[in-house]
Amino acid sequence: MLIVGICGSPKTEYSSTRHLLEAALAAISDGQTKLLNISDYNIQHCTGCDSCVRKKPCPQSVSDDMPMIEKQLIEADAIIIAAPSYFTSVPGVLKDFIDRSRAMKMNDHQLKDKVFGAVSYAGLRYGGQEHVIDALNRYALGQGMIVVGSVGSPVKHGTFGSGSLQKDDGSWRSAKDDELAVQGSRLLGQRVAEVVLRLRSSGEK
Ligand SMILES: Cc1cc2nc3c(=O)[nH]c(=O)nc-3n(C[C@H](O)[C@H](O)[C@H](O)COP(=O)(O)O)c2cc1C
């Protein structure tokens, strides 16, 4: 089993979102995990040329890193995308990846049946985390993936990895000290792996 995590933060140094994604991947005991930082890759914008709709090669893929990312995603059994909230949506670098991955959809849904989970982090306590999760989950549905949420304590944990730099009293913390966000991310990673194994044992994968 291979689970690929994509960190959608444009930061090259410490990223809160990456911290949660690492927690999600570290919680997976069976199988291999791989973390891709979207900021490490050169991803050109989608120009809307519709070459992919005509099943022609994407002209942008000739000179950027999208083919390298696509190869790793096609090999994965599951994908977890983690994104910070940027004006309650995903950062532009991640949106570029999302738009360019349309080619995989047009090429017979190459991401179909991969198990998917989402993680989000924001500055503010109510900073748009759920909007980001919603955008990521809808993206995964559009790619034919199987979207799952975590199943932790029904009175303690949410259904995805999510948190904020801002504490309830308005002061600030690091994602490392955001215990519920780390726990939620770990639960999400475990759930994603569990569903992959269930699909495998039922012969679906
Ligand atoms: C351009 C930009 C827009 C942002 N928009 C929001 C926002 O709408 N709500 C919020 O709570 N935080 C917002 N933030 C703060 C980030 O979500 C926050 O710093 C997050 O921890 C960044 O994650 P990272 O360290 O993984 O990059 C924004 C930050 C930037 C740079």
The ligand as an ORCA input file, in Angstrom:
! r2SCAN-3c Opt
* xyz 0 1
  C      -2.233     34.975      1.385
  C      -2.675     34.429      2.703
  C      -4.020     34.343      2.979
  C      -4.454     33.856      4.201
  N      -5.795     33.765      4.444
  C      -6.222     33.308      5.643
  C      -7.611     33.206      5.926
  O      -8.487     33.492      5.106
  N      -7.980     32.767      7.155
  C      -7.066     32.407      8.112
  O      -7.442     32.018      9.198
  N      -5.742     32.447      7.846
  C      -5.297     32.896      6.647
  N      -3.964     32.939      6.375
  C      -3.017     32.396      7.381
  C      -2.624     30.938      7.080
  O      -3.750     30.130      6.853
  C      -1.847     30.401      8.258
  O      -0.698     31.165      8.499
  C      -1.457     28.934      8.070
  O      -0.958     28.445      9.273
  C      -0.398     28.772      7.020
  O      -0.066     27.412      6.934
  P       1.398     26.958      6.506
  O       2.307     27.351      7.635
  O       1.289     25.485      6.382
  O       1.709     27.619      5.218
  C      -3.510     33.433      5.163
  C      -2.145     33.518      4.874
  C      -1.725     34.010      3.666
  C      -0.233     34.057      3.368
*
